[in-house]
Each structure stands twice: as C-alpha cells, then as structure tokens.
Amino acid sequence: ALKMDSPLTVEAHALQGRLDMKINDAFGGPDTNDAVKEFTQAIEMAAKITGDEPNFKNVIAGAYRYRAIAQSQLQDWKKAVADFNEALKLNPKDVESLIGRGEADSNFGLGMFAKIKEEPEVPPLDDFAAALKLDPKAARAAYEAALRADELHLEARLNLGRLLHLEGRLDEAEKVYRSSASGEAILSYNLAVLLEDFEREGEAMKEYR
C-alpha cells in the first residue's frame, strides 16, 4: 500500500487530475473542478514531503501547471497566473507555463501579473518572448496564444504574420494581416510586402497608400 504522503501518491493525484481533464475535454465530464481538486491534493501532499529529486520537482511543477490550465478553463485568471508562477519557480524554462501565464495574464488584465508579483508592470508578451528564446518552435503557438487573449495585440499579429511569411506560408500570413480590425499602417505595409511576393502588385500599391 502507498503511504498517504509519499512521492508516488503525489504523482497518482497529479495523473488523476490530468486524466480528469482529458475526459472532460473528450466527453464533457467529470467537471474541471474535479481535476483542480486532484492537483490541489497533490500539491498539498508534496508540501509535507522533504526531498529535492529532479523527477519529484517535475511532478510538483506539473501539478501546478495543469492546475493553472484547469483554472484558465474555468476563467479564474488570478488563480491561473498564481499557479503558473509556482510552476515557473520550480522550472523557469517551462515553455508551456510561460505561454499559459502570458495568455492568462492577458485575459486577467494587462499588468495584473506584475501587481501580483509587486513589480513594475510587465506586458504579457514578455512571457511569450521568453518562451520563444527557450524554444523557437514555440513561436507560432506563442503568438497565436497572444492573439487569442487579445485579438488587437499588434506586436503578436505582426510577428505571427512575419513568421508565416518567412516560412513561405503566404496565404496564412495574408489571412493574419487581413483579419485585424485595428487599421494600423504597419499592418498594411507588411501586407503590401507580402502581396508583392504573390506578384499582386496592384493590390500591393493600394496597401502602400
């Protein structure tokens, strides 16, 4: 039998929480709150156990990360940001937590993450930028996450458009630029450059104007 407060019991609760989330995503139940409870149990048990084995730290970091994701699904942004903070204390290079915190913070309100940390205001995109430095493959996911959180996020839209353009995905880049309702001149300029690569000079000239 497992000890009540053992690393294996902590991991079991963390795994059950992830299972609850997967079932919830697939079939609409059990409730996401069930997953939150499992992750909370894992975290509370872990606090009673001494030891700094890397694998155990990863389990705890994962419990915080997935509880944060569950809190985001419940739109409890403040709790989500707080849990992502804890996950990142344990693993500062956790790309998924950086992106998740940036997205949650954008939904919670620009600068609120900074207020929680009692530091000067830090735009959520800083988390996305940090994720990109750690994992360039996360670039597209990071910018898409920023736009899901704030569709008027100019820098995220520009960077996603440029990234797709550089990858030769011109149709997708055009869609990114055209789907903005901000009317920013820099978006029109980037779209014009893209249209030139499409050899659609007439349309490009209209955007330059």
C-alpha positions in Angstrom: 0.0 0.0 0.0 1.1 3.5 -0.7 1.9 5.9 2.1 -0.6 8.8 2.2 2.2 11.4 1.9 4.6 9.7 -0.5 6.0 10.9 -3.9 4.1 8.1 -5.6 0.8 9.2 -4.0 1.5 12.8 -5.1 2.2 11.6 -8.6 -1.0 9.5 -8.6 -3.2 12.5 -7.7 -1.4 14.6 -10.4 -2.0 11.8 -13.0 -5.7 11.5 -12.0 -6.1 15.3 -12.4 -4.7 15.1 -15.9 -7.0 12.1 -16.7 -10.0 14.1 -15.4 -9.0 17.0 -17.8 -8.7 14.6 -20.8 -12.1 13.0 -20.0 -13.6 16.4 -19.5 -12.3 17.6 -22.9 -13.5 14.5 -24.7 -16.8 13.9 -23.1 -17.8 16.9 -21.1 -17.2 15.3 -17.7 -16.1 14.9 -14.9 -16.2 18.6 -14.1 -12.9 20.5 -14.4 -13.2 21.3 -10.7 -12.6 17.6 -10.1 -9.2 18.0 -11.8 -8.4 21.1 -9.7 -9.1 19.1 -6.5 -6.8 16.3 -7.6 -4.0 18.7 -8.4 -4.6 20.5 -5.1 -4.3 17.3 -3.2 -1.0 16.5 -5.0 0.4 19.9 -4.2 -0.7 19.8 -0.5 0.8 16.3 -0.1 4.0 17.4 -1.8 4.4 20.2 0.8 4.7 17.6 3.6 7.5 15.7 1.9 11.2 16.5 2.0 13.4 15.9 -0.9 14.6 17.7 -4.0 14.8 14.9 -6.5 14.5 16.3 -10.0 11.7 14.0 -11.0 9.7 14.8 -7.9 10.2 18.5 -8.6 8.9 18.0 -12.1 5.8 16.2 -10.8 5.1 19.2 -8.5 5.7 21.7 -11.2 3.4 19.7 -13.5 0.7 19.7 -10.8 0.9 23.5 -10.6 1.0 23.9 -14.4 -2.0 21.7 -15.0 -4.0 23.2 -12.2 -3.3 26.5 -13.8 -4.5 25.3 -17.1 -7.7 24.0 -15.4 -8.1 27.3 -13.7 -7.8 29.0 -17.1 -10.5 26.8 -18.4 -12.7 27.9 -15.5 -11.7 31.5 -16.4 -10.3 32.0 -12.9 -7.4 34.0 -14.3 -5.9 35.2 -11.0 -5.5 31.7 -9.7 -4.2 30.5 -13.0 -1.5 33.2 -13.0 -0.5 32.3 -9.4 -0.2 28.6 -10.2 1.9 29.3 -13.4 4.1 31.4 -11.1 4.7 28.5 -8.8 5.3 26.1 -11.8 7.9 28.6 -13.1 9.7 28.9 -9.7 10.3 25.1 -9.9 11.1 25.1 -13.6 11.9 28.6 -15.1 12.4 27.0 -18.5 8.8 25.6 -18.7 7.7 26.9 -22.1 4.1 25.7 -21.6 3.8 27.6 -18.3 5.3 30.8 -19.8 2.8 30.8 -22.7 0.0 29.8 -20.4 0.8 32.6 -17.9 1.0 35.2 -20.8 -2.3 34.1 -22.1 -4.0 34.0 -18.6 -2.5 37.4 -17.7 -3.8 38.9 -20.9 -7.3 37.7 -20.0 -6.9 38.8 -16.4 -5.9 42.3 -17.4 -2.7 43.8 -18.7 -0.2 44.3 -15.8 -2.1 42.3 -13.2 0.6 39.7 -13.1 3.0 42.5 -12.3 0.8 43.7 -9.5 0.6 40.2 -8.0 4.4 40.0 -8.0 4.6 43.6 -6.7 6.9 44.6 -9.6 6.7 47.2 -12.3 4.1 46.4 -15.0 5.3 43.8 -17.4 3.3 43.2 -20.6 2.2 39.6 -21.1 4.1 39.4 -24.3 7.3 39.2 -22.2 6.3 35.7 -21.3 5.8 34.8 -24.9 9.1 36.3 -25.9 10.8 34.3 -23.1 9.2 31.1 -24.4 10.4 31.8 -27.9 14.0 32.2 -26.7 13.8 28.9 -25.0 12.1 27.1 -27.9 11.9 28.7 -31.3 9.4 26.0 -32.4 7.0 27.6 -29.9 7.0 30.8 -31.9 3.8 30.3 -33.7 1.9 28.9 -30.7 3.1 31.8 -28.6 1.9 34.5 -31.0 -1.4 32.6 -31.6 -1.9 32.4 -27.8 -1.3 36.2 -27.5 -3.9 36.8 -30.2 -6.4 34.5 -28.6 -6.1 36.5 -25.5 -6.2 39.9 -27.3 -7.0 40.0 -31.0 -5.8 43.6 -31.2 -2.3 42.7 -29.9 -0.4 44.5 -32.7 3.1 43.1 -32.0 1.8 39.5 -31.8 -0.1 39.9 -35.1 2.9 41.4 -36.8 5.3 38.8 -35.6 3.0 35.9 -36.5 2.5 37.4 -40.0 6.2 37.8 -40.5 6.9 34.3 -39.2 4.4 32.7 -41.6 5.8 34.9 -44.4 9.3 33.7 -43.8 8.2 30.1 -43.7 6.6 30.6 -47.1 3.1 30.2 -45.8 1.9 33.3 -47.7 -1.9 32.5 -47.7 -1.9 32.1 -43.9 0.2 35.3 -43.4 -2.2 37.3 -45.6 -5.1 36.0 -43.5 -3.4 37.1 -40.3 -2.9 40.6 -41.6 -6.3 41.0 -43.1 -8.2 39.7 -40.1 -7.2 42.7 -38.0 -9.7 45.4 -37.4 -7.2 47.9 -36.0 -6.3 49.6 -39.3 -2.7 50.1 -38.2 -0.5 51.4 -41.0 2.3 48.9 -40.3 -0.1 46.0 -40.9 -0.9 47.5 -44.3 2.8 47.9 -45.1 3.5 44.3 -44.2 0.6 43.1 -46.2 1.8 45.1 -49.2 5.3 43.5 -49.0 3.6 40.1 -48.8 1.4 40.9 -51.8 4.5 41.8 -53.8 5.8 38.3 -53.1 2.5 37.0 -54.5 3.2 39.2 -57.6 -0.1 41.0 -56.9 1.5 44.5 -57.5 -1.8 46.3 -58.0 -3.2 45.2 -54.6 0.2 45.9 -53.0 0.2 49.5 -54.3 -3.2 50.1 -52.7 -1.9 48.9 -49.3 1.2 51.1 -49.6 -1.1 54.1 -50.0 
